[in-house]
């Protein structure tokens, strides 16, 4: 999946400032997408049992990690790095879900 969120392709940049500006553009979108993802995380709490086990959803967490590793490989990224990012992200969202339901 290729998104058009930059003004130039990497090979079209002519100096370090242009490269850094494009990286900043990408990071803005990544952060905005994480915010949107978090909105869904907060919404899913409505459909879960109000227990720690339900919030943690270990089977779902493992399935997500496996799928993200596969997507990383398909996109030429290090799956170990992507796994660590998602483990951290998922744990943050689980902690936030627990706050929502006062666990």
Secondary structure as the mmCIF struct_conf table of DSSP 4:
data_model
#
loop_
_struct_conf.conf_type_id
_struct_conf.id
_struct_conf.beg_label_comp_id
_struct_conf.beg_label_asym_id
_struct_conf.beg_label_seq_id
_struct_conf.end_label_comp_id
_struct_conf.end_label_asym_id
_struct_conf.end_label_seq_id
BEND BEND1 UNK A 6 UNK A 8
HELX_RH_3T_P HELX_RH_3T_P1 UNK A 10 UNK A 12
BEND BEND2 UNK A 15 UNK A 15
HELX_RH_AL_P HELX_RH_AL_P1 UNK A 16 UNK A 44
HELX_RH_3T_P HELX_RH_3T_P2 UNK A 45 UNK A 47
BEND BEND3 UNK A 48 UNK A 48
BEND BEND4 UNK A 50 UNK A 51
HELX_RH_AL_P HELX_RH_AL_P2 UNK A 52 UNK A 56
HELX_RH_AL_P HELX_RH_AL_P3 UNK A 58 UNK A 74
TURN_TY1_P TURN_TY1_P1 UNK A 75 UNK A 76
HELX_RH_AL_P HELX_RH_AL_P4 UNK A 79 UNK A 100
TURN_TY1_P TURN_TY1_P2 UNK A 101 UNK A 102
#
